[in-house]
Every structure is written in structure tokens, then in C-alpha cells.
Amino acid sequence: MTSACIKFVLCIVGCTLLSGCAGTKLTQQSEHERRIADLNERALDSVSKGYDTDAQKLFQEALQRASAQDNQSGMNLTLLNQSRLARHSGNLQLAAQLVEQVLVSATGTAQYADAAQEKALQELAGNRLAEAARWAEIARKSEQGSLLGRRLNLLARLSLLKGEKTEAAQLAEQALSANKADGLELERANSLRMLGLIRTQEKQFDKAEELLQEALSLDKQQAASAKIAADLEVLAELSGLKGDKNLQQGYLQRAKSVRENSRILHKQ
């Protein structure tokens, strides 16, 4: 399996934005909290459609509303989403400034784990694997809610990037169990995809295909187009390694179709 394919699929594992209160499953929200969450969701939707100016206005309103009610959780949520978007757009300096604010204000709260994970992803984006691993471990230890599987997925991802396949497989297996127990289907699919990559590298092709097909099924249930395309592309790579060029081209064509139609829908 090519290193480019591995890096792309591992990138998909980390592409998660927040639309509710970070780090916890919501049980009950006030009208004020729902309004802030809604503004964040609308901002993220605007970004997906390419309306960055509209998104920034919505984020600004969310910050103002949270500040007016002394709602630090709402401010942290919005700052974290802004930080993630800055990282995705390549503005690592702005991303770092935003996440540092949350690391200070969220200390001792459930949101600190999300902030630490974002810090780890920013270190990874800067090719600082050791620092990324340190912050990923902080995120794992800080987790107070039901996102342990997400934390373990990141640690597994970093281990795989460092070439530590045995450690990566162990962490991904732990993540898979945690995500299944907590009902986090997209994170469970991430664990399966990672294990599929590892088994492919080990030339355990039948096991790899089983894992990747299960990941694809979960991603389809969640209508996660980017991850569906990633699953199909890894299956294409696997088919190529097995020597089935026709199946490989079929998977690639399906992945292309998913991406193209997803982009069209996002712009509507």
C-alpha cells in the first residue's frame, strides 16, 4: 500500500468538527445553549458550501451570545471549531492561537480533552510527531465522557505513522471496543479502517477486506460521504495488491462518483 494512500486515509480519521458541547453526550440543553450549538452547526454547513464569510459571521454571533451569558462552554465550542477550520485551511498560526485560548479556559472541564486532541492534530500538521503523541496522550487521560475511542483512534493513527504497527493495532483494537460500547459508529468505522490498513500492510488480504467492508457499511449507515469514498479507495488499493485490476477500477470509479456528487450536494 502506498504511503500517500496511508496518509490520506489516516487524515480522514482525524477530520471531525464539533456541533454540540465538546467531549460529552448531550442530555439536556437550555434554549441559550441550543442557540449557540445551532449557530455552530450553521457555520459548519456554510463552510462545507464554501461560504466562509457567512460562516465567520455565524461564529462571531455564537461567541457574542456565549459571552453575553458568561457561557464559557459555548465560547470554547466555537473557538475549537474555528481552530479546526483554521487548521484544515492551513492557517496553523491562527489555529494555535485559538486552541491555546481553549486549553486555558477549559482546564479541569470535559472540553479539555477535545482541546488537547486539537492541539495534537495541529502538532501533527506541523510534522511534530513526538509532540502530537504527547498531546494525544493528554487527551486520552483527560477524557471525562464517552469519547475514549476517539482518543485511542488518534493514538493508533500516530503509532501507525511512526511505523509502530503492533502498537497501532493494539490501540485500534482498544478503540474499536470502546467505540462499539459507546455507540460511536463513525469512530468505530475509523478503527476498522485503520485495522484494515494494518492488515493490508501485513498482507492479510482477506482479513483486511472484511474489516474495510465493515467500515464501509457503517459509513454508509451514517451517510458520511468523505469516509465512504476513503473506504472505497482503500478497497481499490487492496484489490490492486491482490492483482484484481478490474475490481480496483470499479472501486475507484465508485469513489470518484461519491466525491463528485457529494461536492454538488454541499454547494446546494
N, C-alpha and C positions, 0 to 999 in steps of 0.2 A: 504494500500500500504506500502511495506516495506521501511524502512529508506535507505537501500542500493540502492534500485531502484530509490528513490527520488534523492539521492546524485549523482548517475550515470547520470541520465537524466539532472540534473542541471549542471553537469560538461560539458556535450555536448553543453549546451547553451553558455559556455564561450570559446569553442575551436575554436578560429578564428585567423588566421595569415594574415599578410598583404602582398599583392603582388604589390600594387601601392602606390601612395602618401597617407599617412595616413590622415584619417579624412575628406577627400573631394572626390567628384566625379571628375574624370579627364576630362578636356575639351580638352586640347592640351598639348603635351609634346615635348620637344626638343629631338633630337637624343640622346644626352647625358643622359637625364632623362629616356628615353625608355631603354637605355642600362643598367642602374642601376636597373630599375624595372625588366628587363629580367633576370639579374643575380640573383636577389632575388627569382624570380619565379623558376628558375632552381635549386637554392639551396634548396628551399622548396620541390621541386619534388624529389631531391636526398635524402633528409631526409625521405620522405614518403617511399622510396625504401630501406632505411637502409644504404645509402652511406653517412655516417656522415662526413668522411674525405673530400670527394668531395664537400659536402655542405659547409664546413668551408672554403675551398679554394675559392669557388664562393662568399661567403660573404666577404672574405678578398679582393677579386678583386673589389667588389662593393664599399667597404669602400675606397680603394685606388683611384678608379676613382672619387668618390664623393669628396674626399679630394683634389685631383689634380685640381678640378674645383671649389673649395670652395663652394660645394653644400651641405649645412647643412641639407636640406630636405632629400637628398639621404642618408646621413650618419645616420640621425635619423631613417629613414625607415629600414635600415639594422640593426642598433643596436636594434631596437624594435623587429624585427624578431628573432635576436639572443637571446634576453632576453626571449621572449616567448618560444623558443625552450629549453632554459636552464631550465625554469620553468617546462615545460612538462616532461623533463628528470629528474626532482627532484633536480637540482642544483640551489637551491634558492639563495645561496650567489652570484653566478655569475649573476643570473637573476637580482638581486637587484642592483649590480654594474652597469650593462648595462642600466637598466631603469633610474637610477639616473642621468646618463650622459644625457639622452634624456630630462628628466624633467628640467634640467638646460638649455640646448641649445634650447629647443622648447618653452620656456616660451613666451607667447604672440602670438604664432602661432597656426594654426589649428591642428598641430600634438600634442599639449599639452594634448588634451582630450584623445587621444589614449595612451599616456604615463601614464596619470593618471589612465586610466582604467586598463592598465597592472599592475600598482602599486597596485591597488585594488585587482586584481586577485592573485598577489603574497602574499598580506596580508591574503587573504582567504586561500591560500595554506598553510600558516603558522598557520591557525586556529585563526586568529585575526579578528574576525567578526566586531568589532567596528571600527577598522582602515580600514578594507576593505570597510565598508559602507561610511566612511568619504571620502576616495579617489574616490569611485564610485559617490558620490555626486559632488565632484570636477570635475570629468569627465563630468557629465551632465551639470554643469554650464559652463564648458569650451568649450562645443561643438559649433563649428562655421559652421559646414557643414550640411550634411544630415544624420547623424548617431545618432540622438536623440533617435530613437527607440532602438538602440543597448545599449545606456547608460541606458535607462529605463529598458531594459531586465535584466541588471546586478543588478540594484537596486531591481527589483522584485525578482530575484533569491536570493539575500541576505535576503530580508524580509521573504521569504519562509523558508530559512534555520534557521532563528531566530524564526520560528513558528508564524510569524505575517501574517496569511493567508489573512485577509481583506486588509491590506496594499499591500501585494503581488499581490492580484487580481486587485486592482485599478491600480497599476503600470504596470502590464502586459496588462491591457486593454488600457492604455495610449500608451504603447509601440506598441501594435497591430495597433492602429490607425496611429501612426507616421510611422511605417514600411510600412503600406499599402500606405500611402500618398507618401512616398519616393521611393516606388518600391523595397524595400529590402526584397526579398522573403524568403531568408533563415532566416533572423531575424524575419520576420513575422511568419514563422514556429516555431521559438523558442518561441515566445509569445504564440502561440496557444498550443504548447506542455506544457508550464508552466500552462496555464489556464486549460488544460486537467488534469494535475496533481492535481491542486487545487480542481476542481470539483469532481475528483475521491475521494479525501480525504473527501469531503463533502457528498459523497455517491450519487451525482447527476450523476449516471452512463450513462444515455442516452446523457446528455449534454457533458459529458467527452468524450464519444466515438465520437460524432460529431466533437468536437474540434481536437481530435487526428487524426481522419481520414483526416481532412482538412490539418493538419500539414504534414501527410504522403504524401498527394497528392502534396503539394508544394515541399517537399524534393525530391520526385521522379522527378518532373519537373526540378530541379536543379542538379539531379544525385549526391546527397550528401549521399553516402553510409553509413557513420557512423551515420548520423542522421536518415536515413531510418531504420536502424537496431534499433536505440533507440526508434523510434516511434512504431515499431513492438513489442518491448519488453514491452513498457508501455501498449500497447493494450493487450498483453498477461497477464500482471498483472491485468488489468481491467477485462478481461474475467474470470480470476480465482476468483476475488472478486464477480463476478456475478454468479459463480458456473458452468460455461461452460468450463469444463476441456478439451474437445476435441478442442474447438476453441483456448484455451490457448496454447495447444501443437502445434497447427498449426501455430500460430503467432511466437512461439519460434523457430520452425524449419525454418520458413522463415527468421527470424533474423539471425540465425546461418549461413544459406546459403549466405545471403548478406555479412556478415563479412568474411567468409572464401574466397569467390570469390573476394571480394574487396582486401584482402591481396595478393592473387595471382596476380591480375592485377597490384597492386602497385609495385610488385617486377619485373615486366616485363620491 
